Amino acid sequence: MNLVFICAQVTEKPREVFTGPNSTAVKCNLLIPPVGNKAPTPIEITMWGKSAERSKELEAGTHVYVHGARLRYDKNDKRFFLERGSMTPVPADQFPPINTVVLSGRCVKNIDTNNPMDYKLTGNLIICNQTLSVSTGRQQADLMNFYAINGVDDRYCPAKLLPQFTHKGTGLTIQARIGTDSWVDRNSKEVMTRTKLQMIEMTLAPKQESNRGTMGIPSTPMPNEPKPSAKPDTTSLWNTNETNAAKAEVGLEALQNPESGLPDLPGQYVPQQLEERPF
């Protein structure tokens, strides 16, 4: 799973580019609003088909809602970018702060709590880093680095859960948000930025059948339900007296012997009491 739902601002008019002899795509530069004390995040989105056609007319400064895009990572340029999805203009006065990324994949490493690059305790905060391999199709994948930061006394603390439950090869689904850190380099005095994924929620993939007993699922199979009786009970649900059973036997005998005739119809009358009336 790889889905992105964000609200952003168009920074320049979308441009059409050729992706093949007879195919084109539309690229658009966006600016995601800052989260907390973070800096705004610049990101590029590429769209095809009808979504691209609808997006070509957007102007710079337009507020848009990006729905169902895919997050990608270019390891050469070390930058995130978006693919597919659709963009819908949003009124400036109704611009909501939506910043949600949902990723599924497998963890690529074991977290070493003694390595400050993986796990760090600073004051009352715990910071934990992990990497997720997210499939992009055709046996290829992007490596997505993400982190969790929580207070030491938080009741729900994903930064503590990651070292305990995620290992190399563990299946994991996370909900995260895109944020950008900014700082001034001490040597060059230039403003530096780094875009990261901050994990908010996590869900582990189901374990194999061999580990059913360790997941809280009983390893002993449940007893089978009793098999139904070979001879069904034909007793009436409303009247089980012997008179009904005798009547049933008489009716069966009449059906098996045509000469004996059929039994009288039930009721308070006999055939002689019926009156002949003209039609």
C-alpha positions as CSV (number, residue, x, y, z in Angstrom):
1,M,0.0,0.0,0.0
2,N,1.2,3.4,-0.9
3,L,-1.2,6.3,-0.6
4,V,-0.8,10.0,0.0
5,F,-3.5,12.5,1.0
6,I,-2.3,16.1,1.4
7,C,-3.3,19.7,1.0
8,A,-0.7,21.9,-0.7
9,Q,-0.2,25.0,-2.7
10,V,0.8,25.2,-6.4
11,T,4.0,27.2,-6.7
12,E,4.1,27.4,-10.5
13,K,1.8,26.7,-13.4
14,P,1.8,22.9,-14.3
15,R,3.9,22.0,-17.3
16,E,3.4,19.3,-19.9
17,V,6.4,17.0,-20.6
18,F,6.8,14.1,-23.1
19,T,7.3,10.7,-21.6
20,G,7.4,8.9,-24.9
21,P,6.8,9.3,-28.7
22,N,3.0,9.6,-28.2
23,S,2.6,10.0,-24.5
24,T,2.7,13.1,-22.2
25,A,2.5,13.8,-18.5
26,V,2.0,16.9,-16.4
27,K,4.4,17.9,-13.7
28,C,3.5,20.4,-11.0
29,N,5.6,21.8,-8.1
30,L,3.8,22.0,-4.8
31,L,4.5,23.4,-1.3
32,I,3.2,21.4,1.7
33,P,2.4,23.7,4.7
34,P,4.7,23.3,7.7
35,V,3.8,20.9,10.5
36,G,4.5,22.2,14.0
37,N,7.9,23.9,14.1
38,K,8.9,22.4,10.7
39,A,9.6,24.2,7.5
40,P,7.4,24.1,4.3
41,T,8.0,21.0,2.2
42,P,8.5,21.5,-1.6
43,I,7.5,18.4,-3.6
44,E,6.8,17.6,-7.3
45,I,3.9,15.5,-8.5
46,T,3.6,13.8,-11.9
47,M,0.2,12.8,-13.3
48,W,-1.1,11.1,-16.4
49,G,-4.4,10.7,-18.2
50,K,-7.5,12.6,-17.2
51,S,-6.0,13.8,-13.9
52,A,-3.2,15.5,-15.9
53,E,-5.7,17.1,-18.3
54,R,-7.7,18.6,-15.4
55,S,-4.5,19.9,-13.7
56,K,-3.0,21.7,-16.6
57,E,-5.3,24.8,-16.1
58,L,-4.3,25.4,-12.5
59,E,-2.5,28.6,-11.7
60,A,0.3,29.4,-9.3
61,G,-0.9,30.1,-5.8
62,T,-3.9,27.7,-6.1
63,H,-4.7,25.6,-3.0
64,V,-5.3,22.0,-4.0
65,Y,-6.2,18.7,-2.3
66,V,-4.0,15.8,-3.6
67,H,-5.9,12.5,-3.3
68,G,-4.5,9.0,-3.7
69,A,-1.0,9.8,-5.0
70,R,2.0,7.5,-4.5
71,L,5.1,8.6,-2.6
72,R,8.4,7.8,-4.3
73,Y,12.0,8.4,-3.2
74,D,14.9,9.2,-5.6
75,K,18.0,7.8,-3.9
76,N,20.3,9.6,-6.3
77,D,18.9,13.1,-5.7
78,K,17.8,12.2,-2.2
79,R,14.4,13.7,-2.5
80,F,10.7,12.6,-2.2
81,F,8.3,13.1,-5.1
82,L,4.7,12.1,-5.9
83,E,3.1,10.1,-8.8
84,R,-0.4,9.6,-10.0
85,G,-3.3,10.7,-7.9
86,S,-5.5,13.7,-8.6
87,M,-5.6,17.3,-7.6
88,T,-8.8,19.3,-6.7
89,P,-8.8,23.0,-6.1
90,V,-9.8,24.1,-2.6
91,P,-11.0,27.5,-1.5
92,A,-8.3,29.4,0.4
93,D,-10.6,30.0,3.3
94,Q,-11.4,26.3,3.6
95,F,-7.9,25.0,3.2
96,P,-7.6,22.1,5.7
97,P,-4.3,20.9,7.1
98,I,-4.3,17.4,5.7
99,N,-1.0,15.6,5.7
100,T,-1.4,11.8,5.6
101,V,0.9,9.1,4.1
102,V,0.1,5.4,4.4
103,L,2.9,2.9,3.5
104,S,3.1,-0.9,3.6
105,G,6.3,-2.9,3.2
106,R,9.0,-4.8,5.0
107,C,11.6,-3.5,7.5
108,V,15.1,-3.8,6.2
109,K,17.1,-3.8,9.4
110,N,17.2,-4.7,13.1
111,I,17.2,-1.6,15.3
112,D,20.3,-1.4,17.5
113,T,19.3,0.5,20.7
114,N,23.0,1.1,21.4
115,N,23.5,2.8,18.1
116,P,22.5,6.6,18.3
117,M,21.8,6.5,14.6
118,D,18.9,4.0,15.3
119,Y,17.8,4.8,18.8
120,K,18.4,7.9,20.9
121,L,17.2,9.2,24.2
122,T,17.4,13.0,24.5
123,G,16.0,14.5,27.7
124,N,12.4,13.3,27.9
125,L,12.1,12.3,24.2
126,I,12.8,9.0,22.5
127,I,13.7,9.0,18.8
128,C,13.8,5.8,16.8
129,N,14.7,5.4,13.1
130,Q,13.7,2.5,10.8
131,T,13.7,1.9,7.0
132,L,10.8,0.4,5.1
133,S,11.1,-1.3,1.7
134,V,8.0,-0.3,-0.3
135,S,7.3,-2.1,-3.5
136,T,7.0,-0.1,-6.8
137,G,6.3,-3.1,-9.0
138,R,8.4,-5.4,-11.2
139,Q,10.4,-6.6,-8.3
140,Q,11.6,-3.1,-7.5
141,A,11.2,-1.1,-4.3
142,D,11.9,2.3,-2.7
143,L,13.7,2.5,0.6
144,M,11.7,4.9,2.8
145,N,13.4,6.1,6.0
146,F,11.1,7.2,8.7
147,Y,11.3,8.0,12.4
148,A,9.1,8.0,15.5
149,I,9.5,10.5,18.3
150,N,7.6,10.3,21.6
151,G,7.8,11.3,25.2
152,V,9.2,8.9,27.7
153,D,6.0,8.8,29.7
154,D,3.6,8.7,26.7
155,R,1.0,6.0,27.1
156,Y,1.2,5.1,23.4
157,C,4.9,5.2,22.4
158,P,5.7,3.9,18.9
159,A,9.3,4.9,19.4
160,K,9.5,2.1,22.1
161,L,7.5,-0.4,20.1
162,L,9.6,-0.2,16.9
163,P,12.8,-1.8,18.5
164,Q,10.6,-4.5,20.2
165,F,8.4,-5.6,17.3
166,T,10.2,-4.7,14.0
167,H,13.1,-6.7,12.7
168,K,14.7,-7.3,9.3
169,G,11.9,-8.7,7.1
170,T,9.0,-7.7,9.4
171,G,5.9,-6.7,7.5
172,L,4.7,-3.3,8.6
173,T,2.1,-0.6,7.7
174,I,2.6,2.9,8.9
175,Q,0.6,6.1,8.9
176,A,3.0,9.1,8.7
177,R,3.2,12.7,7.6
178,I,5.7,14.6,5.5
179,G,7.8,17.2,7.3
180,T,11.0,19.2,6.6
181,D,13.7,20.2,9.1
182,S,15.7,23.3,8.4
183,W,18.9,24.6,10.0
184,V,21.8,26.9,9.3
185,D,25.1,25.2,8.4
186,R,27.9,26.3,10.8
187,N,30.5,26.3,8.0
188,S,28.8,27.6,5.0
189,K,26.1,29.6,6.9
190,E,23.6,28.4,4.4
191,V,20.1,27.2,5.2
192,M,19.9,23.4,4.9
193,T,16.8,21.3,4.7
194,R,15.9,17.6,5.0
195,T,12.5,16.1,4.3
196,K,11.5,13.2,6.5
197,L,8.6,10.9,7.3
198,Q,7.3,11.0,10.9
199,M,5.4,7.9,11.8
200,I,2.2,8.4,13.7
201,E,0.6,5.0,13.8
202,M,1.9,1.4,13.1
203,T,0.3,-1.9,12.3
204,L,2.2,-5.2,12.2
205,A,1.5,-7.7,9.5
206,P,-0.1,-11.1,10.6
207,K,2.4,-13.7,11.6
208,Q,2.8,-17.1,10.0
209,E,0.7,-20.1,11.0
210,S,3.7,-21.6,12.9
211,N,3.5,-18.7,15.4
212,R,-0.2,-18.8,16.1
213,G,0.4,-19.7,19.7
214,T,2.6,-16.6,20.3
215,M,-0.1,-14.2,18.9
216,G,-2.7,-15.0,21.5
217,I,-4.4,-17.4,19.1
218,P,-4.8,-20.9,20.6
219,S,-2.6,-23.4,18.9
220,T,-4.9,-26.3,20.0
221,P,-7.7,-26.7,17.4
222,M,-11.2,-26.1,18.7
223,P,-13.4,-29.3,19.1
224,N,-15.6,-30.1,16.1
225,E,-19.3,-29.5,16.4
226,P,-21.4,-32.6,16.9
227,K,-22.5,-34.2,13.7
228,P,-26.3,-34.3,13.0
229,S,-28.2,-37.4,13.7
230,A,-28.5,-39.9,10.8
231,K,-32.3,-40.2,11.4
232,P,-34.0,-36.8,11.6
233,D,-36.6,-36.2,14.3
234,T,-40.0,-36.1,12.6
235,T,-41.9,-35.1,15.7
236,S,-44.1,-32.0,15.3
237,L,-42.8,-28.9,17.0
238,W,-46.2,-27.9,18.2
239,N,-48.0,-31.1,19.1
240,T,-46.2,-34.3,20.1
241,N,-49.0,-36.5,21.4
242,E,-49.7,-40.0,20.3
243,T,-52.9,-39.0,18.5
244,N,-51.1,-37.0,15.8
245,A,-48.7,-39.9,15.3
246,A,-51.6,-42.3,14.8
247,K,-53.2,-40.0,12.3
248,A,-50.0,-39.8,10.4
249,E,-49.9,-43.7,10.2
250,V,-53.5,-43.8,9.0
251,G,-52.8,-41.3,6.2
252,L,-49.7,-43.2,5.1
253,E,-51.7,-46.5,5.0
254,A,-54.4,-44.8,2.8
255,L,-51.8,-43.6,0.4
256,Q,-50.2,-47.0,0.1
257,N,-53.6,-48.8,-0.4
258,P,-55.8,-46.9,-3.0
259,E,-58.8,-49.1,-2.4
260,S,-59.2,-48.0,1.2
261,G,-59.7,-44.5,0.0
262,L,-58.4,-41.3,1.5
263,P,-59.2,-40.2,5.0
264,D,-61.8,-37.5,5.6
265,L,-60.8,-33.8,5.5
266,P,-60.2,-32.3,9.0
267,G,-63.0,-30.1,10.3
268,Q,-66.2,-30.0,12.3
269,Y,-68.4,-31.4,9.5
270,V,-68.9,-34.7,7.6
271,P,-69.7,-35.0,3.9
272,Q,-73.4,-35.6,4.6
273,Q,-73.7,-32.1,6.2
274,L,-72.6,-30.3,3.0
275,E,-75.5,-28.7,1.2
276,E,-75.9,-28.7,-2.5
277,R,-76.2,-25.2,-3.8
278,P,-76.4,-24.0,-7.4
279,F,-73.4,-22.3,-8.9
